[in-house]
Amino acid sequence: MHFFSGLNLKAQIEDSSKNMSVANQRTKKASYDDDKTIDFKKLEHELETAVEGEARYWRENDAKFRAVNQKVATYDEFRYG
């Protein structure tokens, strides 16, 4: 069955555009105003948040690998043992 069968192509494209617009609104960064002026204080905050998130990800990922290498029988043994 073709992806567009039975549906109006124009309506599908408009629907897709609306969904993308909503998604873009949710992911809009605070460092830009509507006139595309950069707020460097907000940009710095976004960068710090991203760096902290990245560091946390790798810390947790490394902990998971250490846990696997401990070869414990159960999660409870790892968690409380």
C-alpha positions, -999 to 999 in steps of 0.1 A, spaced: 0 0 0 14 34 -10 19 59 18 -3 85 2 -31 61 -11 -66 73 -3 -54 106 12 -52 140 -3 -15 148 -8 -19 185 -2 -38 179 31 -10 155 42 17 180 34 -2 208 53 -7 185 83 30 176 83 40 213 81 17 221 111 32 193 131 67 205 123 58 240 133 45 229 166 76 208 172 98 238 163 79 260 188 86 234 216 123 232 208 129 269 203 159 280 223 156 308 248 188 325 235 170 339 205 143 365 205 118 367 177 140 392 159 169 368 160 189 389 186 212 367 206 209 369 243 244 358 254 235 353 290 207 329 280 230 312 255 257 307 282 230 292 305 219 268 276 256 258 271 262 251 308 230 231 310 240 210 279 275 205 293 261 194 327 237 170 309 265 155 288 287 150 319 258 133 337 251 110 308 287 98 306 289 94 344 258 72 344 269 53 313 303 46 329 285 34 361 264 10 340 295 -5 324 311 -9 358 280 -26 371 281 -51 342 317 -59 348 310 -67 385 291 -98 373 265 -96 401 236 -121 399 208 -96 405 201 -59 403 194 -60 441 228 -75 447 244 -46 427 222 -20 442 224 -30 479 253 -54 480 
